[in-house]
Amino acid sequence: MLKKSIITTVLLVSLGFMAFSVINDETENDTASTSVEAEEGTYEPIVVLELFTSQGCSSCPSADALLNKVKKQGKQNVFALSYHVDYWNYIGWEDPFSKSIYAKKQRAYNIKFKNRSNYTPQLVVNGKEHFVGSSSSKMSQNIAKYEQRKTSNKVTVDGVKSANGEVKFSYNIQGNLNDKLLRVVLVLDERTTQVKRGENRNRTLTNSNIVVAEDFVTVTESKGATSIKIPSQVRTNEKIRLMVFVENDDYDITGATKSMVRI
């Protein structure tokens, strides 16, 4: 049974969420949808996997493990990220990586997909379609499909370095820049957590490629430089990666790159 959250009236007003309801796997398969095809691509394929998850959701550990398995395959054109949402925190365990802005991000996707509500675990591929994040068959099918589709942008980064609590870098984008944004993300390679309360109480959970910071840059020229702050929750000597995405105003991801960061 897929997991849903109970949303409060306050959140309805402030975040514009719709009420959450319980849906099952069969319903999810019916509501999964594909967005309008992006512009024709000329650059190498990318597969961006965005998992919306929570340490407070009993259905999520299997999806977390599947994403970690994909990450460990080490494919350069596959980008695995886990966004921890906050709407499970009310049941007794506050996910240390959860942010309300990630729930809003998920909501924007589901409005696009015409899906009636957020759910966990949800996996979004290239910003274009979604499925239940614990489905290994759907994961394999979508990776294989998007590995055959060229993209309309190519982005590269150079001079990546950390200093004074932030990651600095320069970027170069090829392809059409109309209505495009640059999404800059820092992901923590892995963290193990002892969960003491909630649905996963007394479990030891390992999460990988955890999004700990995200920022957006308006694209006006193909080349530029920017930076992103390293949050204090990242510990000394922990591995983090910089991921940079090009996306259009319909949330389709049209270019991607990644780089290890030494801190």
N, C-alpha and C positions, 0 to 999 in steps of 0.2 A: 504494500500500500504506500503510495507516495505521501510524502509529508507536506502539510500545509500549516500556515500560522494563523492565529486569530489576531486580527488587526483592530486597533482601538479607534474610536471616533476621532481622537486627537490626530492620530497618524493619517486618517482619511483626509482631514483638512489640511494638515501641514505637508504631507508627502504626496497626496493624490493617489494613494493606493486604493484598489478595490478590495472588497471583503474576500478573505481567503476561505476556500472550501476544500473538502477532501476529494481528490480524484484518484483513480486507479490507473494501472499501466495501460489498460485498454483505452481509457479516455484520453490519456496523454498521447497515445499514438494517433488518436483521431485529431487532436488539437495541434500536433506538431505541424509546422508549416514552413514553407520556403519563401523567402522574399523575392522581389523582382530581380531578375538577373542583372548583375553589374555590367558596366561597360566592357566591351571585348578586351581581353588581356593580351599582352605581348611579353610579359616578364615571367620568370620562373614561378611555379606554383608555391603556395604557402598553405599551411593548415594551422589555424589559430583555434585552440580549444580552451574555452572559458567555462570553468566549472563554478557554479554557484552552490555553495556548501555551507555547513555549520557544524561545529563540534557539539551542538545541542540537538542534532537530528540523528536519530538511530538508523536511518536509511542511508546516511552519508558516508560512513567509513568505507563501504565497498566501492563507492564512486571515487573517493580519495585514493584508495589503493590502485584502482584502474588507471587513474590519471598519472600516478607515480610510476606505474609499469610502462606507460607510454613514454613518459619523460626519460626513463632509464634506457629506452631504445636508442636514444641519442641522435635522432634524426635532426639535421640542421634546419630543415624546412618545416618542422613541427614545433609549435609554440604552446606549451602547456601552462595554464594559469589557474589558480583557485582563488575566487573572490568569496570571502566569508561574510555572509549577511547577518543582520542583527535581530531579525524577527523571531528567532528561536531563544533569545536570551531570557525571555520572560518565564520559562519553565524551570529556572533554577541555576543554570550554568551560563555565565557570561563568556562567550567565545572571545579570547584575548585579541583575535585578529579581525573581529567583526566591525563593520562600519555601516551606518545607515545609508551612506552615499552609494554603497555597493548594492543595497536593496533597491534604491532608486534607479540605479543603472540596469538592474535586472528587470525592473518594472518597465523601463523604456523599451527593452527588447520585447517583452511580452505584449506590449501595446502594438509594436510593429508586427509581431507574429499573430495578432488577434487571438492570443491565448488569454483566457479569462482571469488568470491570477498567477502570482509567483509560486514556485514550488522548489523543493530541494529533494534530491540533487538534480540540478538542471545543467545540461551541457550545451553551450552555444558554439557553433562552428562558423568561423569567418564572419560572424555577425549576421548570418544569412538563414540559419535554421537551427532547430533545437531538438533534443531528445533527452530521455532519462539518463543521467550521467553514469549510472551503474551498469548500463547495457553494453557488454563487450562486443556484441555483434554489431550494434549501431555504431560503436566507436570505430571498429575495423572498416565498416562500410563507408563511413564518412571520411576517414583518413584516405582510403583508397580513391574515393571520388574526387576529393579536392586536391590530391596529389597529381591529378590529370588536368586541372584547370589553371591556365595561366592567369596572372594578375595584371591589373592595369597600372600599377606603380611598382617601383623598386626603390627601397630606401637603404642607405648604408650609413654607418656611424664611424667616427674617427676621433682619436685623441681622448678616449674614455678614461677618466681618472677621478678619484675621490679625494676631496680636500675640504677641510673646514666643515665637515658634516653634510656635504652634498656631492652629487655625481655630476661632473661637467662633461660635455661632449659636443662635437659638431656633427651635422647631418647633411646628407645630399639626397634629394628625391628626384627620381626620373618619372616621366609620364605626366598625364594631365593633372593639374593642381586645382582645377575649379571645384569649389565647394568641398575642399579637403581640410582635415585637421590632422595634426600629429599627436598621437597619444603616447605619452612617456610613462613607463611602468617599471617599478622596482619589485622584483620577486625574491623572496627568501627561499633558499634552496630546500631546506627541510627543518622541521621543528617537531619534537615529541612532547606531548602534553599529558599529564595525569588529570583526567576529568573526575571531579569529586561529586558532582551533582547532576541532575537532569537525566535525560533518557540514556546517556552514555556513561552514567556514574560508574566509578570503579574500573573504567577502561583506560588503557594507555593508547592514545591516538597519535599517529604520525601523519602530519600534513606536509605536502611538498609544493614547491613553486607558489608560495603564498604571496598574494599581492599585498605589499605593505605600504606602497605609495603609488599615486597615480596623478598625472598632470596632463594638461592639454596645451598645445601651441598652435595658434592660428598660422596657417601657411600662406605666406605672401610671395615667397621666392623659393627656388629649388634648393638653395643652400642657406645654412644658418648655424647658430650655436645656441645652446640652452643648458639648463641644469635642473636637477630635482633633488630635494632634500632627503637625506637618509633619516628615517624615523628613529627615535631613541630606543625602540623595542628591538632593533637589530643589534646583536651582541658582537663584541670584538671577535674577529676571526671567523664569523659565520659567513657562508657563501651567499652572495646575492648576485642577481643578473639584472642587467638593463635590457628591457625589451622596448622597442619603438615600433609603433604601428601607424600606417596611414589609413584613415577611414573617411568615408563620405558622410553627408548629412543624413543618410538613412542608416547609419551604423554599419554599413558593409565595410569590411576590412580589405583594403586593396594593395597593401604592401606591408612587409614586416622584416625586422632584423633583431638580433640579440647579441649581447656581449657580456662576458664575465666582468665583474667589478672587484678590484682589490681594495679592501678597507683596512 
